[in-house]
Amino acid sequence: MQPVIGITPNLIDDEASIQIRRTNTEAVAAAGGLPVILPVTGDDRLIDEYVLMCDGILLSGGADIDPMRFGQPQRWENGPIHPLRDEFELKLCKAVLTHPEKPVLGICRGFQVMNVALGGTLHQDLQSALPGQTIAHRQKQPGKYPSHPVSIVKNTAMHRILGSTQVMVNSLHHQALHRMGEGFAVTATASDGIVEAAELTGHPFFLGVQWHPEILFPTMPEQLRLFEAFVNAAK
Protein backbone atom coordinates (compact mmCIF):
# COMPACT_ATOMS: atom_id res chain seq x y z
CA MET A 1 0.00 0.00 0.00
CA GLN A 2 1.22 3.50 -0.83
CA PRO A 3 2.26 5.57 2.19
CA VAL A 4 -0.17 8.40 2.96
CA ILE A 5 1.53 11.80 2.74
CA GLY A 6 -0.36 14.69 4.33
CA ILE A 7 0.26 18.02 2.60
CA THR A 8 -0.47 21.39 4.19
CA PRO A 9 -2.22 23.91 1.88
CA ASN A 10 -2.27 27.68 1.55
CA LEU A 11 -5.07 29.82 2.94
CA ILE A 12 -6.75 32.34 0.61
CA ASP A 13 -9.89 34.54 0.59
CA ASP A 14 -9.26 35.97 4.09
CA GLU A 15 -8.61 32.43 5.39
CA ALA A 16 -11.99 31.22 4.07
CA SER A 17 -10.54 28.83 1.45
CA ILE A 18 -7.59 26.50 0.99
CA GLN A 19 -5.41 26.19 -2.11
CA ILE A 20 -2.45 24.04 -3.14
CA ARG A 21 -0.18 23.93 -6.19
CA ARG A 22 -0.64 20.69 -8.13
CA THR A 23 3.12 20.28 -8.28
CA ASN A 24 3.12 19.30 -4.58
CA THR A 25 0.72 16.41 -5.08
CA GLU A 26 2.32 15.43 -8.39
CA ALA A 27 5.79 15.19 -6.85
CA VAL A 28 4.53 12.99 -3.99
CA ALA A 29 2.64 10.76 -6.42
CA ALA A 30 5.65 10.50 -8.75
CA ALA A 31 7.73 9.34 -5.78
CA GLY A 32 5.21 6.59 -4.93
CA GLY A 33 3.20 8.27 -2.18
CA LEU A 34 -0.52 8.86 -1.81
CA PRO A 35 -0.97 12.64 -1.47
CA VAL A 36 -3.71 13.87 0.87
CA ILE A 37 -4.42 17.57 1.49
CA LEU A 38 -4.89 18.40 5.17
CA PRO A 39 -7.57 21.04 5.84
CA VAL A 40 -6.22 23.88 7.98
CA THR A 41 -7.43 23.80 11.57
CA GLY A 42 -6.46 24.98 15.03
CA ASP A 43 -8.22 22.00 16.66
CA ASP A 44 -5.64 19.95 18.58
CA ARG A 45 -7.78 16.81 18.36
CA LEU A 46 -7.96 16.97 14.56
CA ILE A 47 -4.24 17.68 14.30
CA ASP A 48 -3.48 14.60 16.39
CA GLU A 49 -5.75 12.55 14.11
CA TYR A 50 -3.93 13.91 11.05
CA VAL A 51 -0.62 12.73 12.50
CA LEU A 52 -2.00 9.27 13.26
CA MET A 53 -3.58 8.98 9.78
CA CYS A 54 -0.53 10.05 7.80
CA ASP A 55 2.71 8.15 7.24
CA GLY A 56 4.56 11.39 6.48
CA ILE A 57 3.96 15.15 6.51
CA LEU A 58 4.87 17.64 3.77
CA LEU A 59 4.93 21.27 4.92
CA SER A 60 4.41 23.22 1.70
CA GLY A 61 5.41 26.72 0.62
CA GLY A 62 3.31 29.86 0.94
CA ALA A 63 2.93 33.16 2.75
CA ASP A 64 5.15 34.68 5.46
CA ILE A 65 5.11 33.42 9.03
CA ASP A 66 3.94 36.01 11.55
CA PRO A 67 7.19 37.26 13.19
CA MET A 68 5.38 37.36 16.54
CA ARG A 69 5.80 33.56 16.41
CA PHE A 70 9.52 34.08 16.94
CA GLY A 71 9.34 37.11 19.19
CA GLN A 72 9.64 39.98 16.70
CA PRO A 73 7.25 42.75 15.57
CA GLN A 74 6.03 42.86 11.99
CA ARG A 75 8.04 44.95 9.55
CA TRP A 76 6.87 46.93 6.52
CA GLU A 77 8.60 44.40 4.27
CA ASN A 78 6.43 41.49 5.41
CA GLY A 79 4.18 39.85 2.84
CA PRO A 80 0.71 38.37 3.56
CA ILE A 81 0.34 36.60 6.91
CA HIS A 82 -2.26 33.98 7.83
CA PRO A 83 -2.34 33.45 11.62
CA LEU A 84 -4.55 30.35 11.35
CA ARG A 85 -2.10 28.60 9.05
CA ASP A 86 0.78 29.54 11.35
CA GLU A 87 -1.06 28.04 14.32
CA PHE A 88 -1.96 24.90 12.38
CA GLU A 89 1.46 24.14 10.95
CA LEU A 90 3.41 24.91 14.12
CA LYS A 91 1.08 22.63 16.12
CA LEU A 92 1.28 19.96 13.42
CA CYS A 93 5.07 20.16 13.28
CA LYS A 94 5.39 19.80 17.05
CA ALA A 95 2.84 16.96 17.13
CA VAL A 96 4.58 14.92 14.44
CA LEU A 97 7.90 15.34 16.24
CA THR A 98 6.48 13.09 18.97
CA HIS A 99 6.27 10.36 16.30
CA PRO A 100 9.86 10.15 15.01
CA GLU A 101 8.93 7.21 12.80
CA LYS A 102 6.95 9.63 10.61
CA PRO A 103 9.15 11.66 8.24
CA VAL A 104 8.69 15.40 7.68
CA LEU A 105 9.74 17.34 4.58
CA GLY A 106 9.55 21.14 4.57
CA ILE A 107 9.64 23.29 1.44
CA CYS A 108 10.37 27.05 1.50
CA ARG A 109 7.82 28.36 4.04
CA GLY A 110 7.55 24.81 5.39
CA PHE A 111 11.32 24.82 6.01
CA GLN A 112 10.93 28.08 7.92
CA VAL A 113 8.03 26.60 9.95
CA MET A 114 10.34 23.76 11.01
CA ASN A 115 12.96 26.20 12.26
CA VAL A 116 10.45 28.31 14.18
CA ALA A 117 8.87 25.18 15.71
CA LEU A 118 12.34 24.26 17.00
CA GLY A 119 12.81 27.71 18.57
CA GLY A 120 14.69 29.39 15.74
CA THR A 121 14.16 32.77 14.04
CA LEU A 122 13.96 34.16 10.50
CA HIS A 123 15.28 37.07 8.54
CA GLN A 124 11.99 38.84 7.85
CA ASP A 125 13.30 40.32 4.62
CA LEU A 126 16.73 39.62 3.17
CA GLN A 127 17.10 42.91 1.27
CA SER A 128 16.51 45.03 4.37
CA ALA A 129 18.20 42.70 6.86
CA LEU A 130 21.35 42.23 4.76
CA PRO A 131 21.39 45.13 2.26
CA GLY A 132 23.71 44.47 -0.66
CA GLN A 133 25.01 41.26 0.88
CA THR A 134 22.87 38.58 -0.75
CA ILE A 135 22.20 37.25 -4.21
CA ALA A 136 18.70 37.60 -5.70
CA HIS A 137 16.75 35.01 -3.73
CA ARG A 138 13.51 36.07 -5.42
CA GLN A 139 14.45 35.19 -8.98
CA LYS A 140 13.13 37.00 -12.04
CA GLN A 141 12.54 33.92 -14.21
CA PRO A 142 9.67 31.43 -13.68
CA GLY A 143 10.17 28.94 -10.87
CA LYS A 144 10.64 25.98 -13.21
CA TYR A 145 14.10 27.36 -14.02
CA PRO A 146 17.01 27.13 -11.55
CA SER A 147 18.75 30.40 -10.70
CA HIS A 148 21.72 29.66 -8.42
CA PRO A 149 23.82 26.82 -7.00
CA VAL A 150 23.83 25.59 -3.42
CA SER A 151 26.71 23.85 -1.67
CA ILE A 152 25.82 20.70 0.26
CA VAL A 153 27.65 19.53 3.37
CA LYS A 154 29.25 16.11 2.93
CA ASN A 155 28.02 13.10 4.92
CA THR A 156 24.58 14.59 5.57
CA ALA A 157 21.17 13.24 4.61
CA MET A 158 20.95 15.84 1.83
CA HIS A 159 24.32 14.73 0.45
CA ARG A 160 23.30 11.07 0.50
CA ILE A 161 19.95 11.81 -1.17
CA LEU A 162 21.18 14.08 -3.95
CA GLY A 163 24.56 12.38 -4.39
CA SER A 164 26.41 15.64 -4.92
CA THR A 165 28.03 18.51 -3.05
CA GLN A 166 26.47 21.11 -5.36
CA VAL A 167 23.10 21.39 -7.09
CA MET A 168 21.27 24.10 -8.98
CA VAL A 169 18.04 25.32 -7.38
CA ASN A 170 15.28 27.86 -7.92
CA SER A 171 14.76 30.73 -5.48
CA LEU A 172 11.32 32.18 -4.70
CA HIS A 173 11.63 33.68 -1.22
CA HIS A 174 12.44 36.94 0.55
CA GLN A 175 12.72 35.48 4.06
CA ALA A 176 15.29 32.97 5.29
CA LEU A 177 16.50 31.13 8.37
CA HIS A 178 18.48 33.28 10.80
CA ARG A 179 19.12 31.75 14.24
CA MET A 180 18.88 27.99 13.89
CA GLY A 181 16.37 26.06 15.98
CA GLU A 182 17.56 23.56 18.57
CA GLY A 183 19.23 20.59 16.87
CA PHE A 184 18.50 21.88 13.35
CA ALA A 185 21.81 21.43 11.55
CA VAL A 186 22.65 23.34 8.37
CA THR A 187 23.26 20.99 5.41
CA ALA A 188 23.31 23.39 2.43
CA THR A 189 24.03 27.07 1.82
CA ALA A 190 23.97 29.54 -1.06
CA SER A 191 27.14 31.40 -2.07
CA ASP A 192 26.11 34.32 0.19
CA GLY A 193 25.81 32.06 3.24
CA ILE A 194 22.00 31.95 3.34
CA VAL A 195 20.80 28.60 4.71
CA GLU A 196 19.25 26.47 1.95
CA ALA A 197 18.72 23.14 3.76
CA ALA A 198 18.86 21.66 7.25
CA GLU A 199 18.08 18.43 9.09
CA LEU A 200 17.24 17.64 12.71
CA THR A 201 20.13 15.91 14.41
CA GLY A 202 19.22 12.42 15.61
CA HIS A 203 15.87 12.30 13.77
CA PRO A 204 15.40 9.65 11.05
CA PHE A 205 13.94 12.15 8.56
CA PHE A 206 13.14 15.75 9.52
CA LEU A 207 14.52 17.68 6.58
CA GLY A 208 13.78 21.03 4.97
CA VAL A 209 14.88 22.96 1.89
CA GLN A 210 14.50 26.64 1.04
CA TRP A 211 14.02 26.01 -2.68
CA HIS A 212 11.07 24.40 -4.51
CA PRO A 213 11.99 20.89 -5.71
CA GLU A 214 8.33 20.17 -6.46
CA ILE A 215 8.47 22.75 -9.27
CA LEU A 216 11.86 21.63 -10.61
CA PHE A 217 11.48 17.84 -10.70
CA PRO A 218 9.78 17.49 -14.13
CA THR A 219 12.90 18.87 -15.87
CA MET A 220 15.51 18.14 -13.15
CA PRO A 221 15.02 14.47 -12.16
CA GLU A 222 17.59 14.69 -9.36
CA GLN A 223 15.13 16.91 -7.47
CA LEU A 224 12.65 14.01 -7.36
CA ARG A 225 15.15 12.11 -5.18
CA LEU A 226 14.12 14.30 -2.24
CA PHE A 227 10.54 13.08 -2.55
CA GLU A 228 11.59 9.49 -3.19
CA ALA A 229 13.71 9.47 -0.02
CA PHE A 230 10.84 11.09 1.90
CA VAL A 231 8.23 8.61 0.67
CA ASN A 232 10.58 5.65 1.25
CA ALA A 233 11.09 6.84 4.83
CA ALA A 234 7.30 6.86 5.25
CA LYS A 235 6.87 3.22 4.17
C-alpha positions in Angstrom: 0.0 0.0 0.0 1.2 3.5 -0.8 2.3 5.6 2.2 -0.2 8.4 3.0 1.5 11.8 2.7 -0.4 14.7 4.3 0.3 18.0 2.6 -0.5 21.4 4.2 -2.2 23.9 1.9 -2.3 27.7 1.5 -5.1 29.8 2.9 -6.7 32.3 0.6 -9.9 34.5 0.6 -9.3 36.0 4.1 -8.6 32.4 5.4 -12.0 31.2 4.1 -10.5 28.8 1.4 -7.6 26.5 1.0 -5.4 26.2 -2.1 -2.5 24.0 -3.1 -0.2 23.9 -6.2 -0.6 20.7 -8.1 3.1 20.3 -8.3 3.1 19.3 -4.6 0.7 16.4 -5.1 2.3 15.4 -8.4 5.8 15.2 -6.8 4.5 13.0 -4.0 2.6 10.8 -6.4 5.6 10.5 -8.8 7.7 9.3 -5.8 5.2 6.6 -4.9 3.2 8.3 -2.2 -0.5 8.9 -1.8 -1.0 12.6 -1.5 -3.7 13.9 0.9 -4.4 17.6 1.5 -4.9 18.4 5.2 -7.6 21.0 5.8 -6.2 23.9 8.0 -7.4 23.8 11.6 -6.5 25.0 15.0 -8.2 22.0 16.7 -5.6 19.9 18.6 -7.8 16.8 18.4 -8.0 17.0 14.6 -4.2 17.7 14.3 -3.5 14.6 16.4 -5.8 12.6 14.1 -3.9 13.9 11.0 -0.6 12.7 12.5 -2.0 9.3 13.3 -3.6 9.0 9.8 -0.5 10.1 7.8 2.7 8.2 7.2 4.6 11.4 6.5 4.0 15.2 6.5 4.9 17.6 3.8 4.9 21.3 4.9 4.4 23.2 1.7 5.4 26.7 0.6 3.3 29.9 0.9 2.9 33.2 2.8 5.2 34.7 5.5 5.1 33.4 9.0 3.9 36.0 11.6 7.2 37.3 13.2 5.4 37.4 16.5 5.8 33.6 16.4 9.5 34.1 16.9 9.3 37.1 19.2 9.6 40.0 16.7 7.3 42.7 15.6 6.0 42.9 12.0 8.0 45.0 9.5 6.9 46.9 6.5 8.6 44.4 4.3 6.4 41.5 5.4 4.2 39.9 2.8 0.7 38.4 3.6 0.3 36.6 6.9 -2.3 34.0 7.8 -2.3 33.4 11.6 -4.6 30.3 11.4 -2.1 28.6 9.0 0.8 29.5 11.4 -1.1 28.0 14.3 -2.0 24.9 12.4 1.5 24.1 11.0 3.4 24.9 14.1 1.1 22.6 16.1 1.3 20.0 13.4 5.1 20.2 13.3 5.4 19.8 17.1 2.8 17.0 17.1 4.6 14.9 14.4 7.9 15.3 16.2 6.5 13.1 19.0 6.3 10.4 16.3 9.9 10.1 15.0 8.9 7.2 12.8 7.0 9.6 10.6 9.2 11.7 8.2 8.7 15.4 7.7 9.7 17.3 4.6 9.6 21.1 4.6 9.6 23.3 1.4 10.4 27.1 1.5 7.8 28.4 4.0 7.6 24.8 5.4 11.3 24.8 6.0 10.9 28.1 7.9 8.0 26.6 9.9 10.3 23.8 11.0 13.0 26.2 12.3 10.4 28.3 14.2 8.9 25.2 15.7 12.3 24.3 17.0 12.8 27.7 18.6 14.7 29.4 15.7 14.2 32.8 14.0 14.0 34.2 10.5 15.3 37.1 8.5 12.0 38.8 7.9 13.3 40.3 4.6 16.7 39.6 3.2 17.1 42.9 1.3 16.5 45.0 4.4 18.2 42.7 6.9 21.3 42.2 4.8 21.4 45.1 2.3 23.7 44.5 -0.7 25.0 41.3 0.9 22.9 38.6 -0.8 22.2 37.3 -4.2 18.7 37.6 -5.7 16.7 35.0 -3.7 13.5 36.1 -5.4 14.5 35.2 -9.0 13.1 37.0 -12.0 12.5 33.9 -14.2 9.7 31.4 -13.7 10.2 28.9 -10.9 10.6 26.0 -13.2 14.1 27.4 -14.0 17.0 27.1 -11.5 18.7 30.4 -10.7 21.7 29.7 -8.4 23.8 26.8 -7.0 23.8 25.6 -3.4 26.7 23.9 -1.7 25.8 20.7 0.3 27.6 19.5 3.4 29.2 16.1 2.9 28.0 13.1 4.9 24.6 14.6 5.6 21.2 13.2 4.6 21.0 15.8 1.8 24.3 14.7 0.5 23.3 11.1 0.5 20.0 11.8 -1.2 21.2 14.1 -3.9 24.6 12.4 -4.4 26.4 15.6 -4.9 28.0 18.5 -3.1 26.5 21.1 -5.4 23.1 21.4 -7.1 21.3 24.1 -9.0 18.0 25.3 -7.4 15.3 27.9 -7.9 14.8 30.7 -5.5 11.3 32.2 -4.7 11.6 33.7 -1.2 12.4 36.9 0.5 12.7 35.5 4.1 15.3 33.0 5.3 16.5 31.1 8.4 18.5 33.3 10.8 19.1 31.8 14.2 18.9 28.0 13.9 16.4 26.1 16.0 17.6 23.6 18.6 19.2 20.6 16.9 18.5 21.9 13.4 21.8 21.4 11.6 22.7 23.3 8.4 23.3 21.0 5.4 23.3 23.4 2.4 24.0 27.1 1.8 24.0 29.5 -1.1 27.1 31.4 -2.1 26.1 34.3 0.2 25.8 32.1 3.2 22.0 31.9 3.3 20.8 28.6 4.7 19.3 26.5 1.9 18.7 23.1 3.8 18.9 21.7 7.3 18.1 18.4 9.1 17.2 17.6 12.7 20.1 15.9 14.4 19.2 12.4 15.6 15.9 12.3 13.8 15.4 9.6 11.0 13.9 12.2 8.6 13.1 15.8 9.5 14.5 17.7 6.6 13.8 21.0 5.0 14.9 23.0 1.9 14.5 26.6 1.0 14.0 26.0 -2.7 11.1 24.4 -4.5 12.0 20.9 -5.7 8.3 20.2 -6.5 8.5 22.7 -9.3 11.9 21.6 -10.6 11.5 17.8 -10.7 9.8 17.5 -14.1 12.9 18.9 -15.9 15.5 18.1 -13.1 15.0 14.5 -12.2 17.6 14.7 -9.4 15.1 16.9 -7.5 12.7 14.0 -7.4 15.2 12.1 -5.2 14.1 14.3 -2.2 10.5 13.1 -2.5 11.6 9.5 -3.2 13.7 9.5 0.0 10.8 11.1 1.9 8.2 8.6 0.7 10.6 5.7 1.3 11.1 6.8 4.8 7.3 6.9 5.3 6.9 3.2 4.2 
